[in-house]
Amino acid sequence: MLEGKIIAITRSKDDSSEFIDLVKKHNAIPLPLPTIELVSKGEKIVDEFLDSVKQYNPDYSVFMSSKAVKLLFDTSRKVSKFEKLQLAVANTIVMAVGPKTKIALEDEGIKVAHMPNTFSSVGVGELFTKLHAVGKKVIVPRSGASTPFLKELLNKIGIDVKEIHLYDVCAFRDTTQWNEFRKLFSQNKIDGIVYTSASSVRAFFEIMSKDHDENSLLERLQNSSIVAIGPFTADELKKFKVKNTVSEVHTVLGSFETIKQTLL
């Protein structure tokens, strides 16, 4: 039973509504932690994307997060280029990394042609292999903090990739929302933590290192079940010497199911 267990997730309250609902349904206590914030590269991202589509003439566009979709299309509205952007994306074969990203694209009037079974870079690579896309060109609008793994993977398959960096990420600056977590963490009362990205791992340690040295932080983390949403997040946790369990399904629901098993 999860009743009374305190489970944190490295996402803001707005971004973790699904997780909060799942935790509450099991009579446990959710604790959202706004760990990172996006720093947009500004209005130029729309022109950069449009120019790249015109010059590069990609066969596919691949969206790796709903945040990238929202930022790109919201910015296009500000600069009165929404319809141009919509047409540019619609003229490619569109792939979404997972259901949340697919919904975000459909909300902008974009038809999504493909979505991998595994919601990750590896899943995208597997799907392109099945599509026999050797020699095709792919444009990927995404975070500047992303690893080169996807680009390298698709290059190995024989696909040409152009990445457009829409935003960078930094550690969340207003950490007053962490006060309850800090108090419970210092009392060893956090039962589980779900880490949702490699950048959220780095930001977590940056924020918490203000209260704890490395040894005491690791010692306290050993008292909690630690779940990584996917392999890149798990690798980042390993860099900080944190033992973790990787969710087999790289979604919030999958991560919740994993942490549920570790806590039962």
ROMAR-202410 format. One line per 10 residues: number of its first residue (from 0); their letters; for each residue x, y, z of C-alpha. Coordinates in steps of 0.5 Angstrom, whole numbers, plus 500, padded with zeros to 3 digits. Each point is the difference from the previous one (the first is absolute). Layout:
NUM	A	X Y Z  ...
end
This chain:
0	MLEGKIIAIT	500 500 500  502 507 498  496 503 506  503 506 503  507 499 496  503 507 497  502 500 493  504 506 497  500 501 492  505 505 497
10	RSKDDSSEFI	495 504 496  495 506 502  493 499 502  498 502 494  504 495 496  498 494 505  493 500 500  500 493 498  505 498 505  496 503 506
20	DLVKKHNAIP	493 497 498  504 493 500  503 501 506  494 503 504  496 494 497  504 495 504  499 505 506  508 502 500  502 507 500  503 503 494
30	LPLPTIELVS	506 505 500  501 504 493  507 503 500  501 506 495  507 498 498  501 503 493  498 506 496  500 501 493  504 506 497  498 501 493
40	KGEKIVDEFL	504 503 495  495 505 498  496 502 494  506 498 495  498 492 501  494 501 496  504 503 494  506 495 501  495 494 499  497 503 494
50	DSVKQYNPDY	506 502 497  503 493 502  494 496 497  500 505 493  508 498 499  500 493 503  494 498 497  499 494 505  496 494 499  498 499 508
60	SVFMSSKAVK	499 505 506  501 496 506  497 503 507  504 498 506  495 503 505  494 504 501  504 506 503  503 501 493  494 500 496  496 505 505
70	LLFDTSRKVS	506 505 500  501 500 493  493 501 498  499 505 506  506 504 497  497 499 493  493 504 502  504 505 503  504 502 494  494 499 496
80	KFEKLQLAVA	503 494 496  495 494 503  497 498 493  507 500 497  503 496 505  494 495 500  500 499 492  508 499 501  499 494 505  494 498 496
90	NTIVMAVGPK	504 499 494  505 495 504  498 493 502  499 501 508  502 496 505  499 501 508  504 496 505  494 499 504  493 501 502  500 507 503
100	TKIALEDEGI	505 502 494  495 497 495  494 504 504  504 507 500  501 499 493  493 498 498  497 506 504  504 505 495  497 496 494  505 496 499
110	KVAHMPNTFS	499 493 497  505 495 504  502 494 495  504 496 505  502 499 507  504 494 502  498 495 505  506 502 505  499 507 502  508 502 499
120	SVGVGELFTK	505 501 495  502 493 500  492 499 498  501 505 495  506 497 497  496 493 500  494 503 496  505 503 495  503 494 499  493 497 498
130	LHAVGKKVIV	499 505 496  506 499 495  501 507 500  508 500 498  502 506 496  494 504 503  501 507 504  497 501 507  499 507 503  500 500 508
140	PRSGASTPFL	498 506 504  502 499 507  504 502 506  507 502 500  501 496 506  498 494 496  506 494 499  502 499 493  498 493 501  494 500 495
150	KELLNKIGID	504 504 495  505 495 500  495 494 500  497 502 494  506 502 497  502 493 501  494 497 496  502 505 494  495 506 502  502 507 499
160	VKEIHLYDVC	498 504 506  500 507 502  498 502 507  497 507 502  502 502 507  493 504 502  502 501 507  505 499 506  499 497 507  502 503 507
170	AFRDTTQWNE	499 498 507  493 503 503  502 506 503  494 501 505  501 494 504  495 503 506  496 494 497  505 495 502  499 502 508  496 494 502
180	FRKLFSQNKI	504 495 496  506 503 503  497 499 507  498 493 499  506 498 496  504 502 506  496 496 505  501 494 495  492 500 498  500 500 493
190	DGIVYTSASS	498 493 498  502 500 492  502 505 495  499 500 492  505 503 496  497 502 493  506 503 496  508 500 501  499 508 500  496 499 506
200	VRAFFEIMSK	505 495 504  505 506 499  495 505 502  498 496 506  507 499 503  502 508 498  494 502 504  501 495 506  507 501 501  499 507 503
210	DHDENSLLER	497 496 506  504 493 500  507 498 498  501 495 495  501 494 505  494 502 504  496 501 494  501 493 498  499 497 507  493 503 500
220	LQNSSIVAIG	499 498 493  501 493 502  494 500 504  496 501 494  498 496 494  502 503 494  497 499 493  503 503 494  495 501 494  505 498 495
230	PFTADELKKF	507 497 499  503 507 499  497 503 506  503 493 504  507 502 497  500 507 503  498 497 506  506 495 500  504 506 499  498 502 507
240	KVKNTVSEVH	501 493 503  492 499 501  498 493 499  493 500 496  495 496 497  498 502 493  493 500 497  499 495 495  495 505 497  503 507 499
250	TVLGSFETIK	494 503 502  497 503 507  495 495 500  506 495 499  504 503 505  494 500 505  499 492 499  507 499 501  501 504 507  494 497 502
260	QTLL	503 493 499  506 502 504  496 503 506  495 494 501
end
